[in-house]
Amino acid sequence: MSGFQTPATVWSSTFVPSKSPFPEFGQDGYAVAWVDTEDGRFQVLVDGARPVPGTVGRLVSATLGEDAIEMFVADPT
């Protein structure tokens, strides 16, 4: 992960108990979050454990396979 980072706050999240479509990510399940940013609300993959609503972090540019995506990364507590 690298590049552009956008402040974000989790509105809601869920755990998906199946393999992700990306072979190098979430093969035992993965978390998805809906996050609020200054540009609106977005659904994104989560880097790490499922965050609770209100978790503050950032959207980080990442590449999974050939796809450029944004992932939510929680700020350290």
N, C-alpha and C positions, 0 to 999 in steps of 0.2 A: 504494500500500500504506500502511496506517496501522493505528492501533488496537492491539488486544491482541497481545502478543508472548509466546511460550512458549519457554524454552530447549530445545534439541533437539540430538541427536547422530545422525549418519547411521549406520545399520546396514548398508544396502546401497542401491545405486542402479543405474539403467539409463537408456539413451538410447532414445527411441522415434523411429525415423526416418520419421515421417509427420506430417501436419498434426494439430495438436491440435483438439479440438472447439470451441475458443474462437478466433474470427477475429482477435482482437488479441494472441494469444499463440502462439508456437511453430509458425509456419506452415512452417518448414523442419525441424521435429523439435523435440523437447523432452525434458527429463530428469524422471524420477520417482524419488523416494527413499522409503525406509522409514526412519523416524526414531524414535528412542527419546526419550520425554519422561517426566516423573514420573507421567503418567497412562496410560502404555502406549506401544505401537508403532503408528505411523500411516503410511499411504501418502499422499504429498502431491506436488504439482508442485514443481519447483525453479525459483527465480528465478536464472538464470545458468547457468553450465556444470555438467555432471554432477559432483557431489562424490564424493570417495573415502570409503570406510568410515572412521569415526572423525572426520569433519569436524564441527566444533562450529559451531552457529549458533542460529537461532531460527525458530519458526513465526510468520508475520506474516499478519494478516487482509488479504485483498485482494478486489476485486470484478472478475470477468471476465464481460463481458456483463451478465446479470441475476443471476448466481450469486455468492454470497458463499463464498469458499474460504479455506483456509490454505495458504500457500506456505512452503517452506524457503528461508531466506536465510543463507548462510554468513557467519560473522564475518570481518571483515577480518584478513588475516595480516600 
